Amino acid sequence: MQYLPNIAFAIILAAGVGYFARNIKKLIRNIKLGRDVDASDNKPERWKNMARIALGQSKMVVRPIAGILHIIVYVGFIIINIEVLEIIIDGLFGTHRVGLSVLPESVYGFLIGSFEILAVLVLVAVVVFWLRRNVINLKRFKSLKGWPKNDGNIILYFEVVLMCLFLTMNATDVSFQEMGAGNVVSQFIAPWFGDNAETLHIIERTAWWLHIIGILIFLNYLYFSKHLHILLAFPNTFYGKLTPKGQFNNLEAVTKEVKLMMDPNADPFAAPAEDDNAEEPAKFGASDVMDLNRIQLLNAYTCTECGRCTSECPANQTGKKLSPRKIMMDTRDRLVEVGKNIDANGGEFKDDGKQLLGDYITHEELWACTTCNACVEACPVSIDPLSIIMDMRRYLVMEESAAPMELNNMMTNIENNGAPWPYNQQDRLNWVNE
């Protein structure tokens, strides 16, 4: 009977970690639906970006209030969860605060004391975040309705509950309180629970179990939440764009055509060589998530819906329909839908008559973009909404000839006159005499 709690703990731990691993496997499969892309260059710079942006939170503090509060929550939550290691060891082997048997009492007390101070700071930060979202109602959060709005609040509630359980667990642990080291916050909470040893033990054990179960639930909730960025921010910043923001990639098929046109030895009238093993020509641009590359799909999963990109977007600020945040959310929603389609059809995607272009993202949104890169610069985790917009524009222009009239006129003028204006070359300098 004495081993039943340990067995129950092992089963709960295995179930929680197993379900999480299963969902992560699905996530990786969904990302791999995209086109492969080589991002193996400049590894030292990529590691540096990951350390600076994802770990160091360098782009968060551009907006100081939200940035500092986010760092408190981020650091606090990560460091406090170091204590989860102790809980896991205690749960599996039936020990109690195994850290005391490994570390000197002063060191252990310093660590737990730091955790308690951080827990209080996290609670304060979470309250401020909740007020910003629900009372102050900042402009960039107003457009979030339904699940996106509720998801942000659920995360905040999770963090409040977990921090309170941690402090309650410490406050009702009689041996820990008697030690008098590390209880810098919990010593003031302890009197709330009385001095009955049996009652305190029940409360402490209940808080202990709820704390670890809550962490496992939170871990598995991440897959369904925008807070997946807690994990994905690291690979996303590692694979972030290193070239100048204004530099666009060239399509290989178009590059070959241009080189052929510029080759003085090429016969423009020669028929292309027949090749029985030739692959079907690649689609120009992207109309659905499978046409995007894997980094773009990783971007979609990493988006935390903070809205910094949209709040910086000049098109959005002037009332246009474009929202870079919505572009990323729509891409993720479509990718999740495709993943569910694959799950429901035995691992194979069955055409559902939908695609990202048109069913999720409209032509109007795409053509409202000024390609200024403000959204890319603003993102705290190196997400690139512009690359998705440009790939979908390419599809419209090169596959469907569906560019706006103004753009078609400009391209026709360039083709005929060598300039975007509707004047032939002989008339270009007529303005001098006016």
N, C-alpha and C positions, 0 to 999 in steps of 0.2 A: 504493500500500500504506500510505503514511503517514496517509491519511485514513480507513482502515478503523475504527480505534478511535472516531473522531468520528462516523462513520456509525452504528456499532453503538450508541454512546451515545444518539444522536438517536432511533434506533428504540426502544430500551428506554424512554427518557423519554416518547416519544409513546405507546407502548403502556400504560405505567403511568398516565399522566395521562388518557388516553382511556378506559381501563377504569373509572377512578375517576369520571370525568364521567358515564359511562353509568349507573353505579350510583346516583349522586346524582340523576340524572334520574328513576330509578325511585322513589327515596325521596320526591322532591317529588310525583310522581304519586300515590303511596300516601297522602301527607298530604292531598292535594287530594280524596281520596275522602270526606273528612269535610265536614260542613256549613260553609259560609263564615261567618265571623264578623268583625265590624268591630272592629278594634283600632287604629284610626288616631288615637285621642284622646290627649291629654297626651303628645305626643312628647318634649318636654324631660324629663319625669319618666321616660319609658321609656328614653331614652338614658342618663340618670343611673343607673337601675337596672342596665342592662347593664354600664356602666363599673364600678360598685361591686361587683356580685355576680359577674358572669362574668369580668371582667378583674381586678378587685381582690380577688376571692376572700374577700369580707367574711364570708360565712356559713360558710366552711370552718373558720375559726379559732375557732368556738364550741367545738369540741373541739380544744384546742391541739396535742396531739402529732400527730394525723393531719393537722390543718390546716396546720401549719408544714411537715411533710414533703411534703404535697401541693403546697404553694407552691414548694418547692425543685424538685420534679420538673417542675412546670408551667413555672416560669420557666426552669429549666435547659434543658428540652427545647426550648422555643420559641426561646430565645436561641441555643442551640448550632446550631439548624437555620438560623439566619441564614447560617451557613457553607455551607449547601447552595447558596445563590446562587453562591458562588465555585466550588463543585464543578460546577454546571451550566454556568457560563461556560467553565471549564477543559475540561469534557467536550465541549462543542460546538465550541470554537475551538482546541483543542489547546494551550492555555496551561497554565502551572503556577503555582498560587498567584497568580492575577491580582490579588488584593487588594494585593500588594506593589507593583504598578505603579500602583495607584490611590491608595493611602494611604501616608503616611510610615511608615517602618519601626517607629518607636516606637508609633504609633497601632495599626498592624497587630499588633504584638507584644502590646500591651495587650489588644486584643480576643481574640486567640487564647488568651492567658494566662487571661483571664476565662472563656473557654469551657472550658478544661481544669479549672479549679477547680470550675466548675459541674458538669462531667462527673463528677468524683469525688463531689461532694455528691449528685448524682442516684443514683450507684451505692450510696452509703450509705443513702439514703432507700428505694431499691428493696429492698435487703436487709431493712430494717426492715419494710417493707410485706409482704414474703414471709413473714417470721417471724410477723407478726400474723395473716396468713391461714392459715398451714399448721402452725405450731408452737404459738403461743399460742392460736390458734383462737378468736378473739373470738366471743361469742354470736351477734352479728348476721351472722356469716359461716357459722355451723354449718349453717344450713338450705340453703345453696347446695350443690347436688350436680351431678354431671355437667358439662354444657357451661358453665353459669354460673360454676362454680368454676374449671374449666380455663381459661376465657376470661380471667379475672383474672390467672391465673398466666402465661399466654402473653404477655400485655401486658408483664408484669414481665420476662420472659425477653428479649423484644424490646428493651426499654430497656437491659438489661445488655449485650446483644450490640452494639447501636449505639454506646453510650458506649465500650465497649472497642475497637471498630473505630476510632473517632475518635482515641482516645489512641494506638493502635498506628500509625495512619497518620502522626500527628505524630512519634512516637518514631523511626520508620524513615525519615523524610524527612531525608536528610543535609544538604541545603542549609538547611532550616529549623532543624535543630539547630545548625549552624555559625553561623547568624545570632545565636543566643544571646538572642533576645527572644521572649517568649511561650511558651517551653517550660518553664513553671514546674512542671509535673507530668511531662511526657513525658521530660524530661532524666534523670529517675530510672528510667524504664522502658527508655530507649534501650540501656543496656548489656546487657539481657537478649537482645538480638538479634545481638550480635557486632558486628564492624566490617568485614565483607566487603561492599564497595560493591554488587556485583551482587545478592547475597542481600537486602540491605536494600532495593534498588530493587524487587525482585520482591514482597517482603512489603508494601512501601508501596503499590505498584500494586494488589495483591490486596485490601488493606484499603480502599483508595480505592473500588474497584469494588463490593466487598461492602457498603460503607457506603451508597452511593447506591442500590444495588439494594434493600438492606434498608429504606431509607426509603420507597421506592416500594411495596414489599410491605406495609410497615406502613400506608401511606396507604390502600391498597386493602383491607386487613384491617379498617380502621375500620368500613366499611359493615356487616360481619357481626358486629361486636363491640359490647359495651356502651360502649366508649370512643369511640363516635360523638359522645358529649357534648363531646369536645374541640372539635368544630366547632359543634354545635347548641346549646351552652350560651349562645351569644351571641344568636341569634334567640329562644331560649326565654325568657331573662330580659327581652328587649325586649318580648315579647308577654305577659309575666306579668301576673297579676291586679293591678289598681291599687285596686280598691274594697276596703272593709274585709273582712277574712277571713270574718266572720260573715254577710256579705250575700250572699244567693242571687239568682240571676237569675229573672225572671218569664217564664213561657211566654206568648207573644203571644196565642195562641188563647184561653187561659184568661183573660187580662187583658181581652180583648174581651167575653167572656161576662159577666164580673163587671161591667164598665161598662154592658153592656146591662141587667143585672139592677138596677143602681142608677139607671138613667135613668127618671125619673118619667113621661116622655112616651112611653116605649116600650110597645108592646102585647105583653104576654107570650104572647098566644094567636095572634099573627100568624105566618103561615107565612114561612119565610125566602125572600128574593127569589131567583128562579132565575137562574142565570148559566151559560150554556153553556161559557164559557171558564174557569170556576172550577177551580182546581187541586185535586187530591186532598188531603184534610185531612192535615196533617203528623202524624207519629207523636209521641205524647207520650213524652218520655224517650228512652232508648236501649236497644236489645237487642243491637246489633252495632256494629262499628267505624264503619260508614258512617253511623250515627245520631249519632255523636259529632262535635264540631266540630274544625276543623283544628288549633287550639291544643292540644286534648287529645291528638290524634294526634302532634303535635310533642313534647308532654310524654313520650309513651310511647317515642319514639325517643331522647329525650335522657336518659332514666333510666340512671344508671351503676351501679345495683344496690348502692349503698353500704349500704343498710339503715338509714340514720339515721331514716327515716320510721317503719319498723316498730319500731325500738328505742324510739321515743317514743310509740307508739300504746298508749293505756291498755287498749283491747280486747285487743290482742295480749299485753300484759303480764299480763293476768288469765286467759290461756289460751284466749281465743276464737280462732276459725279465721282471723279477718281479719288480713291482712298488706298494708299499703299498697304495699310493694315488689312483692308478687305481683300486685296489681291492675295495676300499670304493666307488669310483665313479661308478664302474660297479654294485655293490650291490644296490646302490641308483637308478641307471637307470633301473635295472630290477624290483625293487620294484615299481617304478613309472609306469612302463609298466604293471605290474600286477594290480595295482590300476585302470588304465585306462580300462583294460580288464573287471574288475568287474563293473565299471561304465557303460560300453557299453553293459553289459549282465544282467542288472537289479539286480545288487548286488550279482551276482554269478560268480565265476571264471570259464571260459571255457578254456580247455586245448588248448594252442596255439602252441604246439610242440616245445617250447623253455624251457630252464632252465638256471640258472646262470652258472652252470658248463658246459663248452664246448662252449656255445653260447656267453658268456661274458668273462669268466675267463678260460684260458687254463691250461692243465695239466702242461705244462712247467713252467708257472708262479708259480704254487703251489709248485712244487718240487724244485724250485730255492731257496726257503726260508730256511735260516739257523736256524730259531727259536731263534734268539739272543735277541729279544725284543727291538732292537734299535728303531723301528718305534713306539712302545708303549711308550717308554720313551720320545721320541721327540715330541709327539703330545701335543699341548698346551691345549687341551680340553678333555684329557683322552679317546681318541678313541683307540680301540684295534683291528687293522687289523689282528693280528696274530691269534686271536680266530677263525675268519672266515676261514683263510687258514687251520688251523688245523682241523676244522670240515669238510671241503671239502676233505682234505687228508684222514680223517677217512672213508668218504664215498667211496673214490677210493679203499682203502685197504680192507675194511670190507664188502662192498656191491658188488664191481666190481672186486676185486682181481687185481687191476690195478696199483700196486706199481712198481716203476722202478726195473729193473733187479738187480741192486746192492743191493737194500733194500730187495728184495726177497731172495737173496743169504745170506744176513746177518741174516735174520729171520730163514732161514732154518738151518744155522750153529748154531744159538742159540738153536733151537729145538733139533738138533742132537748132538751137541758137548758142549752145555752149555756155549758157547762163540761165539763172532761174527767172529772168525777166522776159516778157513777150516782145522783145525787139531783136531784130537780126543784127549781125555783127557790124554791118555798115552804118547802122543808125545809133550805135552805142554812145558816140561822142556828140550827138546833136544837142545835148543839154548845155554844152559849152557856149553855144551861140544864143541861148535863150536868155 
